[in-house]
Amino acid sequence: MLALRYLLITGGLGMIFAAVCILTYDLYREVLYRQALAAPGGTVPAVPPRLRWRTSLALVLLAWGPLLVAFSIVVVPSGMAGVRVSQLSGTLPGTLYPGAHVVMPLVEDVALFDTRDQVFTTGASETRASEDGKAASAPTTMKTQLMDVQAKEGLALGLAITVRYRLDPKKLDYIQGNLPRPVEKEIVPPTVASVWRELVPNYTMRDVFSAKREEVRQRAAGMITQKLAADGIVVKEVMLRDIQLPPEYAQGLETLLLKEQENDRMSVETELKGKQVRIAELEAEATKVQQIKQAEGEAQVHVLQAKGESDAMQYTLPLKQKQIEQSRLEAQARKEATIQNAEAEAQAKVIDSKAETERRKLLADAEAQRIRVTAAADAERMQGEAAVLKQNPLLINKIVAERLSDKLQIMMVPADGKFFFANDVLRSMNTANQSNQADPQPR
């Protein structure tokens, strides 16, 4: 819309400029024509020039069309709001919010207001950079004086206050028609100062400084909000940043605070000692009560134990008699069991002895039978051997030679050889064989 507005304005101004140029050119030609008539011997145009005032007038009238359309377009920037101000009826109700709006040209105008948050502060000290957002080479320092108010004692206090507020867009027509401009200088500072100067005298300086500081701030915030709300100003926050006391009062207050701190410390220590004494008394009383209760409990326990023993004696004698009878029966049962066990053991021993005798007899018979069978086998073997030896007498020589030593080598020689040792051995062996054949029974 801004481009269209600027285009319309450019077009309207261009047509007006064209009309002026046309009239200027026609006047220039008229001047030349008059000079030619006045000069003797000069060349005079056959057709005198004429002013094209109708064309210029038509261009000027046509130029008002785009100009009026351009003047009827109003663009409200972001963060701003506006109200229509008529030259005929004054301020019109309603708010124009950011964007493009159409107004009646040459009759209505738009008054713009900043609807963003604004800050009113006292006692501030800050460094601001340049407006284009870049760091300035020489920053400007802005200092604002503290707000002077009087406490209940009549002493002056310096307050550093910050109020954050914004204009209510719904009440901009009321602000435009009834309040002085600018509002941030004509309405907010006097209202804030009057509230604090009306409220602080109801409190002592000490209450404002420490005891009821938050209460004072909350009451002031409520009053400021209420008063400025009637003028279409919305208060978002009221801050009491600092309080400057008179030097003499500050020094006296510091001394008083030190004494009060010492007094509070002594009071706390006294209270602590009293509590410790009370705790000791309560502990002693609790110990006494505990001992009494413990003694009573032990006495009751003894009484109950004695009563239990007395009651138990009524059942103890019959129980003892039953235990004695049971012991006697158990002894008699053990005696009978012992006798029965002895008889059983005797019978077992008799049976074991008979079994042992029978076993030994059977073993003796078996041994005798084994001996007889072994003797018969040996006799039969010896008869076989005697028959073999009878057929081969030299076999004895070989057997004897083999049993002499495993390191001897056997050499067979004829019986009628000339070796006297072999002949003597063989003869003794033949004699032994003949004697064995004569008595074949084993010894």
PEWONOR-V934536 format. One line per field, one symbol per residue. ss: DSSP state (A for helix, B for strand, O for the rest). A space follows every 10 residues. Layout:
ss->???
This chain:
ss->OAAAAAAAAA AAAAAAAAAA AAAAAAAAAA AAAAAAAAOO OOOOOOOOOO OOAAAAAAAA AAAAAAAAAA AOBBBBOOOB BBBBBBOOOB BOOOOBOOBB BBOOOOOBBB BBBBOOOBBB BOOOBBBBOO OOOOOOOOOB BBBOOOBBBB OOOOOBBBBB BBBBBBBOAA AAAAAAAAOO OOAAAAOAAA AAAAAAAAAA AAOOAAAAAA AOAAAAAAAA AAAAAAAAAA OOBBBBBBBB BBBBOOAAAA AAAAAAAAAA AAAAAAAAAA AAAAAAAAAA AAAAAAAAAA AAAAAAAAAA AAAAAAAAAA AAAAAAAAAA AAAAAAAAAA AAAAAAAAAA AAAAAAAAAA AAAAAAAAAA AAAAAAAAAA AAAAAAAAAA AAAAAAAAAA AOOAAAAAAA AAAAOOOOOO OOOOOOOOOA AAAAAAAAAA AAAAAAAAOO OOO
